[in-house]
Amino acid sequence: MDYENQFKKVAVLGAAGKMGSGILLLTAIEMAKIKFQQDDPDIDLILYAMDVSEEGLQGVMKYIEKQVRKSGERNLEQVKGYYTGDDLNMSDEELVEKYVSDVTKLIKPVTHLESLRNVDTVFEAVSENIGLKVKLLAEIENYNPGRVWYFTNTSSIPIGELDKAAGLYGRIIGFHFYNPPAIQKLVEVIESEDTVSGLKDFAQQFIERMGKIKVPANDIAGFIGNGHFIRDSLFGIKQVEKLSEELSFPLAVYMVNNITSMFLVRPMGIFQLIDYVGIDVVSLIMNVMNDRIKEETISSPLLDKLMELGAKGGQNPDGSQKNGFFRYEGGKITGVYDHESRSYIPVAGLKEKAYEKFGLTPSYMPKWKEIIKDPEKDKKLEDYFVELSETDSPGAILAMEYGRNSKEIAEKLVSDKVALSDKDVNTILKRGFFHAYGPINNYFNKL
């Protein structure tokens, strides 16, 4: 089946969610492009936006309309190329609005799987729950036996397991977008040993047409991105537990978070990143990995405790950050959770203590926002980490230990054949997590 035909009837499962909404947007724009390029203007293309919440679907349609308008305004010349005749007599604003209308009318919001009979392609972006994913995929397969190609946005569950459990016979591929899908350039692609060749080719063509960067990963739980992130998180949690033997828990969390952001020049500290992903989601991913990777213990009683106390992180429907390890006000961290008192301790009371504990810092500490765009980034980072390694203070020592552990995690992903190369791991961390440098580097070599 050729590329265009595979887009005649498409469904996005979990369309109202954080990832599903972005995948829906990208798919809608691609389907509109296909429709504009067809000789037959009446060709019938349908994009089913599937979710359990009608209210959520109403919200996602507003999101799609807004984002398509922005895309049309940014790519006005391309939009003009889609139209002919009297349409080109419209003002630019009118033409963009017509484009918005043409894209959004391809989308049909639905709340029942029965609506997905005779679909050609399904993008699955529901929660990281293997039971739920298998149930949904198997039911769609029951309505459409032997015909659908499935893309799953799972970030940790082996594709081969989903394939066999849902009875898909190789018509499924891991297609892990990074958040937010509409902005992030990266797609982690995971094939099982049974993934059919036609689906592989189709996935590659879709990636190229979206202008995304493909990084392949082998079908091992957690893949590359979460394979590193989860172990990196566990190391951070371990450091907090060590520091908490002498310091308060909130101070220990604040210190390690600053080590991983300020000292390691990352866009977020490790606990802010866990909040962003969602403590509940991180726990689900850990469970998936722990059940399948027997030589490691991949779990955290601390995260379980926070979940019990209701500190789950994640985002509100408007995109604002929910409280987790930290309290957020106006997008800024204002408090650190104390699980003993079950309250947030103001950051203002922790900052001075943390910096006192850090001790001496290098004379120059690059800021992530500045260094990421600096043409001399590599040289400045090299000089900084040399000085950091020579700084004999608690903050510098812990930062170097953390960086070395991150490197060891990354190298093991390659040696365990989760990743095909050092370059692929570095690409995931730089493009998927926006790190200023890849974890496999010379900065953290042991002296």
C-alpha positions as CSV (number, residue, x, y, z in Angstrom):
1,M,0.0,0.0,0.0
2,D,1.5,3.4,-0.9
3,Y,2.1,6.3,1.4
4,E,-1.0,8.4,0.6
5,N,-3.4,5.5,0.8
6,Q,-2.3,4.7,4.3
7,F,-3.5,8.1,5.3
8,K,-7.1,7.8,4.1
9,K,-8.5,6.9,7.4
10,V,-6.3,7.5,10.5
11,A,-7.0,7.4,14.2
12,V,-5.1,8.9,17.1
13,L,-5.9,7.2,20.5
14,G,-5.5,9.4,23.5
15,A,-6.0,12.5,21.3
16,A,-6.8,14.8,24.2
17,G,-3.7,14.0,26.1
18,K,-0.4,15.8,26.3
19,M,1.3,13.6,23.6
20,G,-1.8,12.6,21.7
21,S,-2.8,16.2,21.0
22,G,0.6,16.9,19.4
23,I,0.5,13.8,17.4
24,L,-3.0,14.7,16.2
25,L,-1.7,18.1,15.1
26,L,1.2,16.7,13.1
27,T,-1.0,14.1,11.5
28,A,-3.7,16.6,10.6
29,I,-1.2,18.8,8.9
30,E,0.3,15.9,7.0
31,M,-3.1,14.6,5.9
32,A,-4.1,18.1,4.7
33,K,-0.8,18.3,2.7
34,I,-1.7,15.0,1.0
35,K,-5.2,16.1,0.2
36,F,-4.0,19.4,-1.3
37,Q,-1.5,17.4,-3.5
38,Q,-4.2,15.1,-4.9
39,D,-5.7,15.6,-8.3
40,D,-9.1,14.8,-6.9
41,P,-10.2,17.6,-4.6
42,D,-13.1,15.5,-3.3
43,I,-10.9,12.7,-1.9
44,D,-12.3,11.7,1.4
45,L,-9.7,11.7,4.2
46,I,-10.7,11.2,7.9
47,L,-8.7,11.7,11.0
48,Y,-10.4,10.3,14.1
49,A,-9.5,12.0,17.3
50,M,-10.3,9.3,19.9
51,D,-10.5,9.9,23.6
52,V,-12.9,9.0,26.5
53,S,-13.7,12.7,27.3
54,E,-15.9,14.8,25.1
55,E,-14.8,17.8,27.1
56,G,-11.2,16.9,26.5
57,L,-11.8,16.6,22.7
58,Q,-13.5,20.0,22.6
59,G,-10.4,21.4,24.2
60,V,-8.0,19.6,21.8
61,M,-9.9,21.0,18.8
62,K,-9.4,24.5,20.1
63,Y,-5.7,23.7,20.5
64,I,-5.5,22.3,17.0
65,E,-7.2,25.3,15.5
66,K,-4.8,27.7,17.3
67,Q,-1.7,25.7,16.4
68,V,-2.7,25.2,12.7
69,R,-3.3,29.0,12.5
70,K,0.3,29.6,13.8
71,S,1.7,27.1,11.4
72,G,-0.2,28.7,8.5
73,E,1.1,32.1,9.4
74,R,4.7,30.8,9.7
75,N,4.5,29.0,6.4
76,L,2.4,31.4,4.4
77,E,4.1,30.8,1.1
78,Q,3.7,27.1,1.4
79,V,0.0,27.6,2.3
80,K,-0.4,29.8,-0.8
81,G,1.0,26.9,-2.9
82,Y,-1.9,24.7,-1.8
83,Y,-4.6,27.0,-3.4
84,T,-5.4,28.2,-6.9
85,G,-7.9,30.4,-8.7
86,D,-10.1,32.7,-6.7
87,D,-8.7,31.5,-3.4
88,L,-5.5,33.5,-4.2
89,N,-7.5,36.7,-4.3
90,M,-8.0,36.4,-0.6
91,S,-6.0,38.5,1.9
92,D,-3.2,36.6,3.7
93,E,-5.4,36.5,6.8
94,E,-8.4,35.1,4.9
95,L,-6.2,32.4,3.2
96,V,-4.8,31.3,6.6
97,E,-8.3,31.0,8.0
98,K,-9.3,28.9,5.0
99,Y,-6.3,26.7,5.6
100,V,-7.3,26.4,9.3
101,S,-10.8,25.3,8.3
102,D,-9.5,22.8,5.7
103,V,-7.2,21.2,8.1
104,T,-9.6,21.0,11.1
105,K,-12.5,19.7,9.1
106,L,-10.5,16.5,8.4
107,I,-10.7,15.7,12.1
108,K,-13.6,13.8,13.6
109,P,-13.7,13.6,17.4
110,V,-15.0,10.2,18.7
111,T,-15.4,8.6,22.1
112,H,-16.1,5.0,21.1
113,L,-13.8,2.4,19.5
114,E,-16.7,1.2,17.3
115,S,-16.1,4.4,15.2
116,L,-12.7,3.1,14.1
117,R,-13.9,0.5,11.7
118,N,-12.1,0.4,8.4
119,V,-9.2,2.6,9.6
120,D,-5.8,2.3,7.8
121,T,-3.4,3.7,10.4
122,V,-3.6,4.1,14.2
123,F,-1.4,6.2,16.4
124,E,-1.6,5.1,20.0
125,A,-0.8,7.6,22.7
126,V,-2.6,6.5,25.8
127,S,-1.0,6.1,29.3
128,E,2.0,3.9,29.8
129,N,-0.2,0.9,30.8
130,I,0.4,-2.3,28.9
131,G,-3.0,-3.7,29.8
132,L,-4.8,-0.7,28.5
133,K,-2.7,-0.5,25.3
134,V,-3.2,-4.2,24.5
135,K,-7.0,-4.0,25.2
136,L,-7.4,-1.0,22.8
137,L,-5.1,-2.3,20.0
138,A,-6.7,-5.8,20.2
139,E,-10.2,-4.3,20.0
140,I,-9.3,-2.2,17.0
141,E,-7.7,-5.2,15.4
142,N,-10.9,-7.2,15.9
143,Y,-12.9,-4.5,14.0
144,N,-10.2,-4.4,11.2
145,P,-8.5,-7.8,11.1
146,G,-5.2,-7.9,9.4
147,R,-5.3,-4.5,7.7
148,V,-4.2,-1.7,10.2
149,W,-0.7,-0.4,10.7
150,Y,-0.1,0.7,14.3
151,F,2.3,3.3,15.7
152,T,2.7,3.2,19.5
153,N,4.1,6.2,21.4
154,T,5.1,3.9,24.3
155,S,8.3,5.2,25.9
156,S,9.2,1.9,27.7
157,I,7.1,-1.1,26.8
158,P,8.7,-3.6,24.4
159,I,7.1,-3.5,21.0
160,G,7.3,-7.2,20.5
161,E,5.2,-7.7,23.7
162,L,2.5,-5.4,22.5
163,D,2.6,-7.1,19.1
164,K,2.1,-10.6,20.4
165,A,-0.4,-9.7,23.1
166,A,-2.7,-7.8,20.8
167,G,-2.3,-10.3,17.9
168,L,-0.9,-7.8,15.3
169,Y,1.5,-10.0,13.5
170,G,4.3,-7.4,13.0
171,R,2.0,-4.5,12.0
172,I,3.2,-2.3,14.9
173,I,6.2,-0.1,15.4
174,G,7.4,2.0,18.3
175,F,7.2,5.7,17.3
176,H,8.2,7.6,20.4
177,F,7.7,11.3,20.0
178,Y,9.3,13.6,22.6
179,N,7.2,16.2,24.3
180,P,5.9,18.5,22.9
181,P,5.6,16.5,19.6
182,A,4.9,19.5,17.5
183,I,8.1,21.2,18.5
184,Q,10.5,18.4,19.4
185,K,12.5,17.2,16.3
186,L,13.3,13.8,17.7
187,V,11.5,10.5,17.1
188,E,12.8,7.3,18.7
189,V,11.9,4.4,16.4
190,I,11.7,0.9,17.8
191,E,11.1,-2.1,15.6
192,S,10.4,-5.6,16.9
193,E,11.9,-8.6,15.3
194,D,8.6,-9.1,13.5
195,T,7.8,-5.6,12.3
196,V,6.8,-5.8,8.6
197,S,9.1,-4.0,6.1
198,G,6.3,-1.9,4.6
199,L,5.5,-0.4,7.9
200,K,9.2,0.4,8.4
201,D,9.3,2.2,5.1
202,F,6.1,4.1,5.8
203,A,7.4,5.3,9.2
204,Q,10.7,6.5,7.6
205,Q,8.7,8.5,4.9
206,F,6.5,10.0,7.6
207,I,9.5,11.1,9.6
208,E,11.1,12.7,6.5
209,R,8.0,14.6,5.5
210,M,7.6,15.9,9.1
211,G,11.2,17.1,9.1
212,K,12.0,15.0,12.2
213,I,15.2,13.3,13.3
214,K,15.0,9.5,13.6
215,V,17.1,7.7,16.3
216,P,16.6,3.9,16.2
217,A,16.6,1.9,19.4
218,N,16.5,-1.8,20.0
219,D,13.4,-3.4,21.5
220,I,14.5,-3.4,25.2
221,A,12.3,-2.0,27.9
222,G,12.9,1.8,28.4
223,F,14.7,2.1,25.1
224,I,17.3,4.9,25.0
225,G,15.6,7.9,26.4
226,N,14.0,6.4,29.4
227,G,16.8,3.9,29.7
228,H,19.0,6.9,30.6
229,F,16.5,9.1,32.3
230,I,15.1,6.5,34.8
231,R,18.6,5.4,35.9
232,D,19.7,9.1,36.1
233,S,16.7,9.8,38.3
234,L,17.4,6.8,40.6
235,F,21.0,8.1,41.0
236,G,19.6,11.5,42.0
237,I,17.2,9.9,44.5
238,K,20.1,7.9,45.9
239,Q,22.1,11.1,46.5
240,V,19.2,12.7,48.2
241,E,18.9,9.7,50.5
242,K,22.6,10.0,51.4
243,L,22.4,13.7,52.1
244,S,19.2,13.3,54.1
245,E,21.2,11.4,56.7
246,E,22.7,14.7,57.8
247,L,20.5,17.3,56.2
248,S,16.7,17.9,55.9
249,F,15.0,16.1,53.0
250,P,13.9,19.4,51.3
251,L,17.4,20.8,51.5
252,A,18.8,17.6,50.0
253,V,16.3,17.7,47.1
254,Y,17.0,21.3,46.5
255,M,20.8,20.7,46.4
256,V,20.7,17.7,44.1
257,N,18.3,19.5,41.8
258,N,20.7,22.4,41.5
259,I,23.7,20.1,41.0
260,T,22.0,18.6,38.0
261,S,20.8,21.9,36.5
262,M,23.3,24.6,37.5
263,F,26.5,22.5,37.9
264,L,25.8,20.1,35.0
265,V,24.4,22.8,32.7
266,R,21.0,21.2,32.0
267,P,17.7,22.9,31.3
268,M,16.1,21.3,34.3
269,G,17.3,19.7,37.5
270,I,16.5,16.0,37.8
271,F,13.6,16.5,40.2
272,Q,12.0,19.3,38.2
273,L,12.2,16.9,35.2
274,I,10.5,14.1,37.2
275,D,7.8,16.6,38.1
276,Y,7.5,17.6,34.4
277,V,7.1,14.0,33.2
278,G,4.9,13.2,36.2
279,I,5.9,11.2,39.2
280,D,3.0,8.8,38.4
281,V,4.3,8.4,34.9
282,V,7.9,7.9,36.0
283,S,6.7,5.2,38.5
284,L,4.8,3.4,35.7
285,I,7.9,3.4,33.5
286,M,10.0,2.1,36.4
287,N,7.5,-0.7,36.9
288,V,7.7,-1.7,33.2
289,M,11.5,-1.7,33.3
290,N,11.8,-3.5,36.7
291,D,9.6,-6.3,35.5
292,R,11.7,-6.9,32.4
293,I,15.3,-6.1,33.4
294,K,16.2,-8.7,36.0
295,E,19.8,-7.8,36.7
296,E,18.8,-4.4,38.2
297,T,16.3,-3.1,40.7
298,I,14.5,-0.2,39.0
299,S,12.1,1.1,41.6
300,S,11.9,3.9,44.1
301,P,10.1,3.7,47.5
302,L,10.4,7.5,47.7
303,L,8.3,8.0,44.5
304,D,5.8,5.5,45.8
305,K,5.6,7.5,49.1
306,L,5.1,10.8,47.2
307,M,2.3,9.2,45.1
308,E,0.6,8.0,48.3
309,L,0.7,11.6,49.7
310,G,-0.7,13.0,46.5
311,A,2.4,14.7,45.1
312,K,2.2,13.5,41.5
313,G,3.5,16.3,39.3
314,G,2.5,16.4,35.6
315,Q,0.6,19.2,33.9
316,N,-2.8,20.9,34.3
317,P,-5.0,21.1,31.2
318,D,-3.8,24.6,30.6
319,G,-0.2,23.4,30.5
320,S,0.9,24.8,33.9
321,Q,2.9,22.5,36.1
322,K,1.3,20.6,39.0
323,N,3.1,20.3,42.3
324,G,5.3,17.3,42.9
325,F,8.8,17.5,44.5
326,F,8.4,21.2,44.1
327,R,5.6,23.8,44.5
328,Y,5.2,25.9,41.4
329,E,3.8,29.4,41.2
330,G,3.8,31.3,38.0
331,G,6.0,28.7,36.5
332,K,8.7,29.2,39.1
333,I,9.8,26.8,41.9
334,T,8.7,28.3,45.2
335,G,8.8,25.4,47.6
336,V,10.2,21.9,48.2
337,Y,8.0,19.1,49.5
338,D,8.7,17.7,52.9
339,H,7.1,14.3,53.1
340,E,7.4,14.2,56.9
341,S,5.4,17.4,57.5
342,R,3.4,16.9,54.3
343,S,4.0,20.6,53.4
344,Y,6.1,22.7,51.1
345,I,9.2,24.4,52.6
346,P,9.8,27.8,50.9
347,V,12.8,27.8,48.6
348,A,13.9,31.2,50.1
349,G,14.8,29.4,53.3
350,L,16.9,26.7,51.6
351,K,18.9,28.6,49.0
352,E,21.5,30.2,51.3
353,K,22.0,26.8,53.1
354,A,22.4,25.0,49.9
355,Y,25.1,27.4,48.5
356,E,26.9,27.2,51.8
357,K,27.0,23.4,51.5
358,F,28.1,23.5,47.9
359,G,31.3,25.4,48.8
360,L,33.6,26.7,46.2
361,T,32.5,26.9,42.6
362,P,34.4,27.4,39.3
363,S,35.2,31.0,38.4
364,Y,32.9,30.6,35.3
365,M,29.7,28.6,35.4
366,P,28.0,28.5,32.0
367,K,24.2,29.1,32.0
368,W,22.2,26.6,29.9
369,K,20.2,29.3,28.2
370,E,23.3,31.1,27.0
371,I,25.7,28.3,26.3
372,I,23.2,26.3,24.2
373,K,23.4,28.9,21.4
374,D,27.1,29.9,21.9
375,P,29.2,29.2,18.9
376,E,32.1,28.5,21.3
377,K,30.0,26.1,23.4
378,D,32.3,23.1,23.2
379,K,35.4,24.9,24.2
380,K,33.7,26.8,27.0
381,L,32.2,23.6,28.4
382,E,35.5,21.8,28.2
383,D,37.2,24.6,30.1
384,Y,34.4,24.7,32.7
385,F,34.4,20.9,33.4
386,V,38.2,20.9,33.7
387,E,38.0,23.6,36.4
388,L,35.0,21.8,38.0
389,S,37.0,18.5,38.2
390,E,39.9,20.4,39.9
391,T,37.6,22.1,42.4
392,D,37.7,20.4,45.8
393,S,34.3,21.3,47.2
394,P,31.2,19.2,48.0
395,G,29.1,20.7,45.2
396,A,31.8,20.2,42.6
397,I,32.6,16.6,43.7
398,L,29.0,15.6,43.6
399,A,28.5,17.1,40.2
400,M,31.4,15.2,38.8
401,E,30.2,12.0,40.4
402,Y,26.8,12.6,38.8
403,G,28.2,13.3,35.4
404,R,30.4,10.2,35.5
405,N,27.4,8.1,36.5
406,S,25.4,9.6,33.6
407,K,28.2,8.7,31.2
408,E,28.3,5.1,32.6
409,I,24.6,4.7,32.1
410,A,24.9,5.9,28.5
411,E,27.8,3.6,27.7
412,K,26.0,0.6,29.2
413,L,23.0,1.4,26.9
414,V,25.4,0.9,24.0
415,S,27.2,-2.1,25.4
416,D,23.8,-3.7,26.2
417,K,22.8,-3.0,22.6
418,V,19.8,-0.9,23.5
419,A,21.4,1.9,21.4
420,L,23.3,1.3,18.2
421,S,26.0,3.8,18.9
422,D,27.4,6.5,21.3
423,K,26.1,9.1,18.8
424,D,22.5,7.8,19.1
425,V,22.6,8.1,22.9
426,N,24.0,11.6,22.7
427,T,21.5,12.7,20.1
428,I,18.6,11.5,22.3
429,L,19.9,13.5,25.3
430,K,20.7,16.6,23.3
431,R,17.7,16.7,21.0
432,G,15.1,14.9,23.2
433,F,16.1,16.3,26.6
434,F,17.7,19.5,25.3
435,H,21.0,18.8,27.1
436,A,23.9,21.1,26.1
437,Y,26.1,18.1,25.5
438,G,25.8,14.3,25.2
439,P,26.5,12.1,28.3
440,I,29.3,10.2,26.4
441,N,32.1,12.7,26.4
442,N,35.5,13.5,27.8
443,Y,34.3,15.9,30.4
444,F,33.9,13.2,33.1
445,N,36.9,11.0,32.5
446,K,38.3,9.7,35.8
447,L,41.6,11.4,36.7
